[in-house]
Amino acid sequence: MLSPRLLAAAKMVREGARLADVGTDHGYLPVYLSCKNKISFALASDIARGPLARAEENIANADMCGKIRTLLAPGLEGAENFEPTDIVIAGMGGEMIVSILDKAAFVRKGDIHLILQPMTKQEFLREYLCAEGFEFLREDLVCERQRIYQLILCRYTGKAYGLSALEKAVGPLNLKREDAALRNILKETVGRCEKILRGQQASGILDSQTLLLLSEARAKLEKLERRECCDGQ
Ligand SMILES: C[S@@+](CC[C@H](N)C(=O)[O-])C[C@H]1O[C@@H](n2cnc3c(N)ncnc32)[C@H](O)[C@@H]1O
């Protein structure tokens, strides 16, 4: 069984897809989706030999060698030849994901779905995606071992647009939620901003982007808590 984080990514992969799992490591995702017969083919790639060997072992143990190919390569290098329809890049920093996408012009096709799960720098990744014309189709927030993970499903349209500081940090679609996951990530965002600003207090120069994000996150949190309070009455 997959972890909640990888399961959320698996749910975003389309039925019958040709999957590319970049930075596959253990290969759990392509193995799970192939065993479930949800995908028609998978490419499991990784930049490092050790992780790829682990993936190869898991693929062989699941008897899925006929359905999953492995590739030792950085990012999406060489992946285009396998004509992926759905590309997962999970468990890496937002800056690394941007660097991988930026080097792969072939992902700029409306019929390719990108499923991204940044561990850090979510703002940086979303800023890149909206500036480069990728639209958000779905987002998710998943809690695993006391940590909230963000998932993004997007595709290329070529139409650039802007997002607020809070939309970049938490996700425009996630902000439409009204549940505990949203409340928790807003609290986490407020705490993170307060910590950054406390560290900057000695210098007397506070980062304007962090101040903006803090005020947007606090306002949204208050709105959410007011609604919960009204609903509870
Ligand atoms: C933390 S693991 C994530 C594994 C899996 N995707 C997951 O979400 O559970 C990150 C993996 O990405 C690989 N990796 C890091 N940078 C990469 C790059 N530029 N291209 C391909 N793989 C990369 C690492 O070798 C490692 O196996």
PDBQT file of the ligand as one rigid body, heavy atoms in Angstrom, charges set to zero:
ROOT
HETATM    1  C1  LIG A 301      13.006  11.872  -1.769  1.00  0.00    +0.000 C 
HETATM    2  S1  LIG A 301      13.087  10.860  -3.171  1.00  0.00    +0.000 S 
HETATM    3  C2  LIG A 301      11.400  10.854  -3.703  1.00  0.00    +0.000 C 
HETATM    4  C3  LIG A 301      10.997   9.520  -4.220  1.00  0.00    +0.000 C 
HETATM    5  C4  LIG A 301       9.566   9.442  -4.735  1.00  0.00    +0.000 C 
HETATM    6  N1  LIG A 301       9.365  10.243  -5.911  1.00  0.00    +0.000 N 
HETATM    7  C5  LIG A 301       8.596   9.834  -3.652  1.00  0.00    +0.000 C 
HETATM    8  O1  LIG A 301       7.973  10.899  -3.768  1.00  0.00    +0.000 OA
HETATM    9  O2  LIG A 301       8.450   9.081  -2.686  1.00  0.00    +0.000 OA
HETATM   10  C6  LIG A 301      13.856  11.867  -4.379  1.00  0.00    +0.000 C 
HETATM   11  C7  LIG A 301      14.436  11.068  -5.539  1.00  0.00    +0.000 C 
HETATM   12  O3  LIG A 301      14.669  11.977  -6.615  1.00  0.00    +0.000 OA
HETATM   13  C8  LIG A 301      15.909  11.673  -7.210  1.00  0.00    +0.000 C 
HETATM   14  N2  LIG A 301      16.347  12.910  -7.873  1.00  0.00    +0.000 N 
HETATM   15  C9  LIG A 301      16.839  14.028  -7.298  1.00  0.00    +0.000 A 
HETATM   16  N3  LIG A 301      17.096  14.949  -8.242  1.00  0.00    +0.000 NA
HETATM   17  C10 LIG A 301      16.754  14.406  -9.429  1.00  0.00    +0.000 A 
HETATM   18  C11 LIG A 301      16.791  14.863 -10.774  1.00  0.00    +0.000 A 
HETATM   19  N4  LIG A 301      17.230  16.066 -11.094  1.00  0.00    +0.000 N 
HETATM   20  N5  LIG A 301      16.355  14.034 -11.739  1.00  0.00    +0.000 NA
HETATM   21  C12 LIG A 301      15.896  12.789 -11.439  1.00  0.00    +0.000 A 
HETATM   22  N6  LIG A 301      15.859  12.306 -10.193  1.00  0.00    +0.000 NA
HETATM   23  C13 LIG A 301      16.274  13.103  -9.202  1.00  0.00    +0.000 A 
HETATM   24  C14 LIG A 301      16.783  11.188  -6.075  1.00  0.00    +0.000 C 
HETATM   25  O4  LIG A 301      17.835  10.376  -6.529  1.00  0.00    +0.000 OA
HETATM   26  C15 LIG A 301      15.761  10.413  -5.228  1.00  0.00    +0.000 C 
HETATM   27  O5  LIG A 301      15.714   9.059  -5.586  1.00  0.00    +0.000 OA
ENDROOT
TORSDOF 0
